[in-house]
């Protein structure tokens, strides 16, 4: 499935994310205003780690935020 969405109801920082495995584009939407950021060339395993993380916000900060343009 090339396009998937995930919500993070238990996260204090992230509202949700969308990922396209064909284009490897990840868009993350934040709580508290709903601002979204897009990250390019994100590998599928990074997406899988994000959606399975105990703390998606921490995973985003440590593994996505500064690694993907």
The first five atom37 places (N, CA, C, CB, O) and aatype in JSON, in Angstrom:
{
  "aatype": [20, 20, 20, 20, 20, 20, 20, 20, 20, 20, 20, 20, 20, 20, 20, 20, 20, 20, 20, 20, 20, 20, 20, 20, 20, 20, 20, 20, 20, 20, 20, 20, 20, 20, 20, 20, 20, 20, 20, 20, 20, 20, 20, 20, 20, 20, 20, 20, 20, 20, 20, 20, 20, 20, 20, 20, 20, 20, 20, 20, 20, 20, 20, 20, 20, 20, 20, 20, 20],
  "atom_mask": [
    [1, 1, 1, 1, 1],
    [1, 1, 1, 1, 1],
    [1, 1, 1, 1, 1],
    [1, 1, 1, 1, 1],
    [1, 1, 1, 1, 1],
    [1, 1, 1, 1, 1],
    [1, 1, 1, 1, 1],
    [1, 1, 1, 1, 1],
    [1, 1, 1, 1, 1],
    [1, 1, 1, 1, 1],
    [1, 1, 1, 1, 1],
    [1, 1, 1, 1, 1],
    [1, 1, 1, 1, 1],
    [1, 1, 1, 1, 1],
    [1, 1, 1, 1, 1],
    [1, 1, 1, 1, 1],
    [1, 1, 1, 1, 1],
    [1, 1, 1, 1, 1],
    [1, 1, 1, 1, 1],
    [1, 1, 1, 1, 1],
    [1, 1, 1, 1, 1],
    [1, 1, 1, 1, 1],
    [1, 1, 1, 1, 1],
    [1, 1, 1, 1, 1],
    [1, 1, 1, 1, 1],
    [1, 1, 1, 1, 1],
    [1, 1, 1, 1, 1],
    [1, 1, 1, 1, 1],
    [1, 1, 1, 1, 1],
    [1, 1, 1, 1, 1],
    [1, 1, 1, 1, 1],
    [1, 1, 1, 1, 1],
    [1, 1, 1, 1, 1],
    [1, 1, 1, 1, 1],
    [1, 1, 1, 1, 1],
    [1, 1, 1, 1, 1],
    [1, 1, 1, 1, 1],
    [1, 1, 1, 1, 1],
    [1, 1, 1, 1, 1],
    [1, 1, 1, 1, 1],
    [1, 1, 1, 1, 1],
    [1, 1, 1, 1, 1],
    [1, 1, 1, 1, 1],
    [1, 1, 1, 1, 1],
    [1, 1, 1, 1, 1],
    [1, 1, 1, 1, 1],
    [1, 1, 1, 1, 1],
    [1, 1, 1, 1, 1],
    [1, 1, 1, 1, 1],
    [1, 1, 1, 1, 1],
    [1, 1, 1, 1, 1],
    [1, 1, 1, 1, 1],
    [1, 1, 1, 1, 1],
    [1, 1, 1, 1, 1],
    [1, 1, 1, 1, 1],
    [1, 1, 1, 1, 1],
    [1, 1, 1, 1, 1],
    [1, 1, 1, 1, 1],
    [1, 1, 1, 1, 1],
    [1, 1, 1, 1, 1],
    [1, 1, 1, 1, 1],
    [1, 1, 1, 1, 1],
    [1, 1, 1, 1, 1],
    [1, 1, 1, 1, 1],
    [1, 1, 1, 1, 1],
    [1, 1, 1, 1, 1],
    [1, 1, 1, 1, 1],
    [1, 1, 1, 1, 1],
    [1, 1, 1, 1, 1]
  ],
  "atom_positions": [
    [[0.85, -1.18, 0.0], [0.0, 0.0, 0.0], [0.9, 1.24, 0.0], [-0.97, 0.0, 1.23], [1.64, 1.46, 0.95]],
    [[0.83, 2.04, -1.05], [1.77, 3.15, -1.13], [1.46, 4.33, -0.2], [1.81, 3.64, -2.51], [2.38, 5.06, 0.17]],
    [[0.2, 4.53, 0.18], [-0.15, 5.7, 0.99], [-0.87, 5.25, 2.25], [-1.02, 6.69, 0.19], [-1.88, 4.56, 2.18]],
    [[-0.34, 5.65, 3.41], [-0.95, 5.26, 4.69], [-1.03, 6.46, 5.62], [-0.16, 4.11, 5.35], [-0.22, 7.39, 5.53]],
    [[-2.0, 6.42, 6.5], [-2.17, 7.46, 7.52], [-2.16, 6.8, 8.89], [-3.49, 8.27, 7.31], [-2.58, 5.65, 9.05]],
    [[-1.68, 7.55, 9.86], [-1.64, 7.07, 11.24], [-1.94, 8.22, 12.17], [-0.26, 6.43, 11.57], [-1.38, 9.31, 12.02]],
    [[-2.83, 8.0, 13.12], [-3.05, 9.02, 14.15], [-2.33, 8.59, 15.41], [-4.58, 9.23, 14.43], [-2.04, 7.41, 15.61]],
    [[-2.03, 9.58, 16.26], [-1.3, 9.32, 17.5], [-2.08, 9.92, 18.67], [0.14, 9.92, 17.43], [-1.67, 10.93, 19.24]],
    [[-3.21, 9.3, 19.05], [-4.03, 9.87, 20.11], [-3.33, 9.94, 21.46], [-5.28, 9.08, 20.26], [-3.68, 10.79, 22.29]],
    [[-2.36, 9.09, 21.71], [-1.65, 9.09, 22.99], [-0.45, 10.01, 23.04], [-1.22, 7.72, 23.32], [0.17, 10.16, 24.09]],
    [[-0.11, 10.62, 21.91], [1.06, 11.48, 21.86], [0.7, 12.89, 22.3], [1.66, 11.51, 20.44], [-0.37, 13.4, 21.97]],
    [[1.6, 13.5, 23.05], [1.36, 14.89, 23.47], [1.82, 15.88, 22.4], [2.07, 15.18, 24.79], [1.46, 17.05, 22.46]],
    [[2.61, 15.42, 21.43], [3.17, 16.32, 20.43], [2.59, 16.1, 19.03], [4.66, 16.16, 20.38], [2.26, 17.06, 18.33]],
    [[2.46, 14.84, 18.61], [2.06, 14.53, 17.24], [0.58, 14.19, 17.17], [2.89, 13.38, 16.7], [0.07, 13.38, 17.95]],
    [[-0.12, 14.81, 16.21], [-1.52, 14.46, 15.97], [-1.62, 13.27, 15.03], [-2.28, 15.66, 15.39], [-2.45, 12.39, 15.23]],
    [[-0.77, 13.26, 14.0], [-0.83, 12.17, 13.04], [0.25, 12.3, 11.99], [-2.19, 12.13, 12.38], [1.05, 13.24, 12.01]],
    [[0.26, 11.33, 11.07], [1.25, 11.32, 10.01], [0.68, 10.62, 8.8], [2.54, 10.64, 10.47], [-0.2, 9.77, 8.9]],
    [[1.21, 11.0, 7.65], [0.88, 10.36, 6.38], [2.2, 9.98, 5.71], [0.01, 11.3, 5.46], [3.17, 10.73, 5.76]],
    [[2.21, 8.8, 5.07], [3.44, 8.34, 4.44], [3.11, 7.73, 3.09], [4.18, 7.33, 5.33], [2.18, 6.93, 2.97]],
    [[3.88, 8.11, 2.07], [3.77, 7.53, 0.74], [5.04, 6.74, 0.48], [3.53, 8.63, -0.35], [6.12, 7.32, 0.31]],
    [[4.92, 5.42, 0.45], [6.11, 4.59, 0.29], [6.68, 4.65, -1.12], [5.78, 3.15, 0.65], [7.86, 4.37, -1.32]],
    [[5.86, 5.01, -2.11], [6.38, 5.14, -3.48], [7.3, 6.35, -3.6], [5.21, 5.25, -4.48], [8.38, 6.26, -4.17]],
    [[6.86, 7.49, -3.08], [7.67, 8.71, -3.17], [8.56, 8.92, -1.95], [6.76, 9.92, -3.33], [9.44, 9.78, -1.96]],
    [[8.32, 8.11, -0.9], [9.08, 8.18, 0.37], [8.95, 9.55, 1.03], [10.57, 7.88, 0.11], [9.9, 10.09, 1.59]],
    [[7.73, 10.1, 0.96], [7.42, 11.39, 1.57], [6.6, 11.16, 2.83], [6.66, 12.32, 0.57], [5.6, 10.45, 2.81]],
    [[7.04, 11.77, 3.92], [6.38, 11.68, 5.22], [5.9, 13.08, 5.6], [7.33, 11.1, 6.31], [6.67, 14.03, 5.56]],
    [[4.63, 13.19, 5.96], [4.09, 14.45, 6.46], [3.59, 14.21, 7.87], [2.95, 14.99, 5.54], [2.79, 13.31, 8.11]],
    [[4.08, 15.01, 8.8], [3.7, 14.9, 10.2], [2.9, 16.14, 10.59], [4.95, 14.73, 11.11], [3.29, 17.26, 10.29]],
    [[1.78, 15.91, 11.27], [0.94, 17.0, 11.76], [1.03, 17.03, 13.28], [-0.55, 16.84, 11.29], [0.93, 16.0, 13.95]],
    [[1.23, 18.23, 13.8], [1.42, 18.41, 15.23], [0.15, 18.88, 15.92], [2.55, 19.39, 15.5], [-0.69, 19.54, 15.31]],
    [[0.04, 18.52, 17.18], [-1.06, 19.01, 18.0], [-0.8, 20.46, 18.36], [-1.23, 18.14, 19.29], [0.32, 20.96, 18.19]],
    [[-1.82, 21.14, 18.85], [-1.65, 22.53, 19.29], [-1.47, 23.47, 18.11], [-0.47, 22.64, 20.22], [-0.51, 24.24, 18.08]],
    [[-2.36, 23.43, 17.18], [-2.29, 24.32, 16.03], [-2.35, 23.59, 14.71], [-1.04, 25.12, 16.1], [-2.69, 24.18, 13.69]],
    [[-2.02, 22.33, 14.71], [-2.14, 21.52, 13.52], [-1.13, 21.79, 12.43], [-3.46, 21.69, 12.97], [-1.37, 21.46, 11.27]],
    [[0.01, 22.39, 12.78], [1.03, 22.66, 11.78], [1.61, 21.36, 11.26], [2.13, 23.55, 12.36], [1.85, 20.42, 12.02]],
    [[1.84, 21.3, 9.95], [2.39, 20.1, 9.32], [3.76, 20.38, 8.72], [1.44, 19.58, 8.23], [4.05, 21.48, 8.26]],
    [[4.61, 19.35, 8.75], [5.93, 19.41, 8.15], [6.1, 18.19, 7.26], [7.05, 19.49, 9.24], [5.64, 17.1, 7.59]],
    [[6.77, 18.38, 6.14], [7.0, 17.3, 5.19], [8.48, 16.96, 5.17], [6.51, 17.7, 3.78], [9.34, 17.84, 5.16]],
    [[8.75, 15.66, 5.15], [10.13, 15.15, 5.14], [10.29, 14.27, 3.91], [10.46, 14.35, 6.45], [9.42, 13.45, 3.6]],
    [[11.4, 14.43, 3.22], [11.64, 13.75, 1.95], [12.61, 12.59, 2.11], [12.18, 14.73, 0.93], [13.48, 12.59, 2.98]],
    [[12.44, 11.6, 1.24], [13.33, 10.43, 1.14], [13.41, 9.66, 2.46], [14.72, 10.88, 0.73], [14.48, 9.23, 2.87]],
    [[12.26, 9.49, 3.1], [12.18, 8.75, 4.36], [11.99, 7.26, 4.04], [11.0, 9.29, 5.27], [11.02, 6.9, 3.39]],
    [[12.91, 6.41, 4.49], [12.8, 4.98, 4.2], [11.59, 4.34, 4.89], [14.07, 4.26, 4.62], [11.15, 4.81, 5.95]],
    [[11.05, 3.28, 4.29], [9.91, 2.6, 4.9], [10.16, 2.11, 6.33], [9.52, 1.43, 4.05], [9.25, 2.13, 7.15]],
    [[11.39, 1.69, 6.63], [11.66, 1.21, 7.98], [11.57, 2.34, 9.01], [13.04, 0.56, 8.05], [11.22, 2.09, 10.16]],
    [[11.87, 3.56, 8.6], [11.73, 4.7, 9.52], [10.25, 4.94, 9.81], [12.38, 5.98, 8.92], [9.88, 5.23, 10.95]],
    [[9.41, 4.83, 8.79], [7.96, 4.94, 8.99], [7.48, 3.87, 9.98], [7.2, 4.81, 7.64], [6.74, 4.17, 10.91]],
    [[7.89, 2.64, 9.77], [7.47, 1.55, 10.65], [7.92, 1.79, 12.09], [8.04, 0.21, 10.14], [7.18, 1.5, 13.03]],
    [[9.12, 2.31, 12.26], [9.61, 2.6, 13.6], [8.81, 3.73, 14.24], [11.09, 2.96, 13.56], [8.54, 3.7, 15.44]],
    [[8.44, 4.73, 13.44], [7.64, 5.84, 13.98], [6.29, 5.34, 14.49], [7.43, 6.92, 12.9], [5.9, 5.67, 15.61]],
    [[5.58, 4.57, 13.69], [4.22, 4.15, 14.08], [4.23, 3.11, 15.19], [3.49, 3.61, 12.88], [3.2, 2.91, 15.84]],
    [[5.36, 2.45, 15.41], [5.42, 1.46, 16.49], [6.14, 1.98, 17.73], [6.11, 0.21, 16.0], [6.28, 1.26, 18.72]],
    [[6.6, 3.23, 17.68], [7.36, 3.79, 18.81], [6.49, 3.98, 20.05], [7.98, 5.12, 18.41], [5.31, 4.34, 19.94]],
    [[7.06, 3.75, 21.21], [6.36, 4.03, 22.48], [6.04, 5.51, 22.58], [7.21, 3.58, 23.69], [4.99, 5.9, 23.1]],
    [[6.94, 6.35, 22.08], [6.74, 7.79, 22.07], [7.03, 8.31, 20.66], [7.66, 8.5, 23.13], [8.19, 8.58, 20.32]],
    [[5.99, 8.46, 19.82], [6.22, 8.95, 18.46], [6.9, 10.32, 18.43], [4.91, 9.01, 17.72], [7.72, 10.58, 17.55]],
    [[6.57, 11.19, 19.37], [7.19, 12.51, 19.42], [8.68, 12.44, 19.66], [6.55, 13.35, 20.48], [9.45, 13.17, 19.03]],
    [[9.09, 11.59, 20.57], [10.51, 11.4, 20.86], [11.22, 10.78, 19.66], [10.7, 10.52, 22.1], [12.32, 11.19, 19.31]],
    [[10.57, 9.8, 19.03], [11.18, 9.19, 17.85], [11.34, 10.23, 16.74], [10.33, 8.0, 17.35], [12.38, 10.28, 16.09]],
    [[10.32, 11.05, 16.53], [10.41, 12.11, 15.52], [11.6, 13.04, 15.82], [9.1, 12.93, 15.47], [12.41, 13.33, 14.94]],
    [[11.69, 13.49, 17.06], [12.75, 14.42, 17.45], [14.14, 13.81, 17.27], [12.56, 14.86, 18.9], [15.06, 14.47, 16.79]],
    [[14.29, 12.54, 17.64], [15.61, 11.9, 17.61], [16.0, 11.31, 16.26], [15.66, 10.83, 18.64], [17.18, 11.2, 15.96]],
    [[15.01, 10.93, 15.46], [15.33, 10.14, 14.26], [14.84, 10.72, 12.94], [14.76, 8.79, 14.4], [15.23, 10.24, 11.87]],
    [[13.99, 11.75, 12.98], [13.43, 12.3, 11.75], [13.7, 13.78, 11.59], [11.95, 12.06, 11.7], [14.13, 14.22, 10.53]],
    [[13.46, 14.54, 12.62], [13.47, 16.01, 12.57], [14.66, 16.6, 11.81], [13.46, 16.56, 13.96], [14.46, 17.4, 10.9]],
    [[15.86, 16.23, 12.16], [17.05, 16.83, 11.55], [17.72, 15.92, 10.5], [18.05, 17.18, 12.62], [18.73, 16.3, 9.91]],
    [[17.16, 14.74, 10.28], [17.79, 13.79, 9.36], [17.25, 13.86, 7.94], [17.62, 12.4, 9.89], [17.94, 13.46, 7.0]],
    [[16.04, 14.35, 7.77], [15.41, 14.34, 6.45], [14.97, 15.75, 6.08], [14.2, 13.37, 6.43], [14.35, 16.45, 6.88]],
    [[15.31, 16.17, 4.83], [14.99, 17.52, 4.38], [13.62, 17.65, 3.77], [16.0, 17.97, 3.4], [13.23, 18.74, 3.36]]
  ]
}
